[in-house]
Structure formats: structure tokens, C-alpha cells
């Protein structure tokens, strides 16, 4: 093996990233695998009053309370329909110097996919079903595209809290 072949292999391995890919409303999305703690079967989600529409509720995950977001509702205002393939992906975000777990409802988990950095592009500056700041990049995977999510933006606790505060203000004004 030549030195240039070794360099090419090393570069390709370093430039490869792994993403958990999943389906949601007929689109293919990805989350950096390093941000995924686990995938669980959709089960009992306990609703919490006065939460934003995109917060489906909470679950008990081995003694910890984990909020569960409906990504369909967060992205398009259309709730995700629960089917036998529906899963909750437990993702981790950094918040105030600590790790916070948040569950996200997805239609179905596909697989863990390797996507080379050379096979990604910045998100387009026009159109799209979801907010542009939710998209980290667009990955090319075989014959389709993967929308790689910016997990910190999608699961931003401060923004979700602001949504909740706005909801409570609207309820108070209506009363």
C-alpha cells in the first residue's frame, strides 16, 4: 500500500460521520449518532397540561422523567401518527453545562448511515418544510438526500420554554 493510499483511507475515515437516519412525514432525516442515547418503542406518553403543541408529554425512562417532542408537530404543525413502527429516539443536548435527555417521536428508524463530509452541502436558502436553522446540512446517501438536523436548535429548551410562556400568556389574556 502506498503512502498516498494510506492518506486517502485516513482522510476518508476521518471525514466519515455516522448518523441515525429516520423517516418523518415521508422525509428522511439524520441525527449525529453521538447525540443519540437510545431508541425505544413508542409507549405510554403522559400528557402535561399547558405545554406547547409540539410537546407530546413525558415518559419514565428508568426512573428519569424525559420530555417527548413530536417532531412532526414541531416542523410542520402536523402531528405524527402513531403506528407499530413509531419510535422515540432519546437524544442528548447540552444545557447549562449539563446533559439533558429529550425524546423525539419519529415515524420509523431506518439505520445508522455513514456519510462522508464531501457528500454533504449547506442547507438551501429557500423553501423547505422546516425552519432553515433546524437543518445542519444536507447529506447525499445513495440515491436520496438526508436532512441532517441541528439537534441543539430543534430541541432548544429555551425556545420551547418561550413557547410555553407565550401559551400561558395567551390563556391568561383569554380568561
C-alpha positions in Angstrom: 0.0 0.0 0.0 1.4 3.4 -1.0 1.6 6.4 1.4 -1.0 8.3 -0.7 -3.4 5.3 -0.4 -2.9 5.3 3.4 -3.5 9.1 3.4 -6.7 8.7 1.3 -8.0 6.0 3.6 -7.2 8.0 6.7 -8.8 11.1 5.3 -11.9 9.2 4.3 -12.3 7.6 7.7 -11.8 11.0 9.4 -14.3 12.7 7.1 -16.9 10.0 7.7 -19.7 10.7 10.2 -22.4 8.4 11.4 -26.0 9.4 11.6 -29.1 7.7 12.8 -31.5 8.0 9.9 -35.2 8.0 10.3 -38.4 8.8 8.5 -40.8 11.5 9.4 -43.7 12.6 7.2 -42.2 11.0 4.1 -38.8 12.7 4.6 -35.5 11.2 5.5 -33.7 12.9 8.5 -30.5 12.2 10.3 -29.1 12.9 13.8 -25.4 12.6 14.6 -25.1 9.2 16.3 -23.0 10.7 19.1 -26.2 12.7 20.1 -28.4 9.6 20.3 -28.6 7.7 23.6 -31.1 5.1 22.6 -34.2 4.2 20.6 -37.3 2.9 22.4 -40.6 1.6 21.2 -43.4 4.1 21.4 -45.2 3.5 24.6 -47.2 5.4 27.2 -46.6 9.1 27.0 -48.2 11.1 29.8 -49.6 14.4 28.6 -48.6 17.5 30.6 -51.1 20.4 30.7 -50.2 23.8 29.3 -47.2 22.6 27.2 -46.6 23.7 23.6 -48.4 21.6 21.0 -45.1 20.0 19.9 -44.5 18.6 23.4 -46.5 15.3 23.5 -45.8 14.7 27.2 -43.3 12.9 29.4 -42.1 9.3 29.8 -40.5 7.4 32.7 -37.1 6.2 31.4 -35.6 4.0 34.1 -36.7 6.4 36.8 -35.9 9.6 34.9 -38.6 12.0 33.6 -37.9 12.6 29.9 -40.0 15.1 27.9 -41.1 13.8 24.5 -41.4 16.1 21.4 -43.5 15.4 18.4 -41.1 16.4 15.6 -43.9 16.4 13.1 -45.7 19.0 15.1 -42.5 21.0 15.7 -41.6 21.0 12.0 -44.9 21.2 10.1 -47.7 21.6 12.8 -49.0 18.2 11.7 -49.0 15.6 14.5 -47.1 12.3 13.9 -49.5 9.4 13.6 -48.6 6.6 15.9 -48.2 3.3 14.1 -46.5 0.0 15.0 -43.2 1.4 13.6 -43.3 4.6 15.6 -40.3 5.1 17.9 -39.0 7.5 20.4 -35.3 8.5 19.8 -33.7 9.6 23.1 -31.3 12.4 22.1 -28.9 14.3 24.3 -28.3 18.0 24.3 -26.1 20.2 26.3 -27.9 22.7 28.6 -26.4 24.9 31.2 -23.2 22.8 31.3 -25.0 19.5 31.7 -26.6 16.8 29.5 -30.4 16.8 29.1 -32.2 13.9 27.5 -35.2 14.6 25.3 -37.3 12.0 23.4 -38.4 12.7 19.9 -41.2 10.9 18.1 -40.3 9.6 14.6 -42.4 7.5 12.1 -39.7 4.8 11.8 -36.0 4.4 12.4 -34.0 3.4 9.3 -30.4 2.6 10.2 -27.1 4.1 11.2 -25.6 5.5 8.0 -22.0 6.7 7.2 -22.0 10.0 5.3 -18.7 11.4 4.1 -18.3 15.2 4.7 -17.6 15.5 1.0 -21.2 14.2 0.3 -22.8 17.0 2.3 -23.9 20.5 1.4 -25.2 23.5 3.3 -29.0 23.7 3.5 -30.6 25.6 0.7 -31.5 29.2 1.5 -35.0 28.8 0.1 -38.2 26.9 0.6 -38.4 23.7 2.7 -40.9 22.2 5.1 -38.9 23.0 8.2 -37.1 26.1 9.5 -33.7 26.5 8.0 -31.9 26.9 11.3 -33.1 23.3 12.2 -31.0 22.0 9.3 -27.3 21.4 9.9 -26.6 20.2 6.4 -28.0 18.0 3.6 -26.3 14.6 3.1 -26.3 12.5 0.0 -26.9 8.9 0.7 -27.0 6.5 -2.3 -29.9 7.8 -4.4 -31.6 10.1 -1.9 -30.9 13.0 0.4 -30.8 13.1 4.2 -31.7 16.2 6.1 -29.2 16.3 9.0 -30.7 18.1 11.9 -29.1 20.7 14.1 -30.2 18.9 17.3 -29.4 21.9 19.6 -31.8 24.1 17.6 -34.5 21.6 17.2 -34.5 20.7 20.8 -33.7 24.2 22.2 -35.1 24.2 25.7 -35.1 28.0 26.0 -37.2 28.3 22.8 -39.6 25.6 24.0 -39.9 27.4 27.3 -40.6 30.6 25.5 -43.4 28.8 23.5 -44.8 27.6 26.8 -44.7 31.1 28.3 -46.4 32.5 25.3 -49.1 29.8 25.5 -49.7 30.7 29.2 -49.9 34.4 28.4 -52.5 33.7 25.7 -54.5 31.6 28.1 -54.4 34.4 30.7 -55.4 37.0 28.2 -58.4 34.9 27.0 -59.6 34.4 30.6 
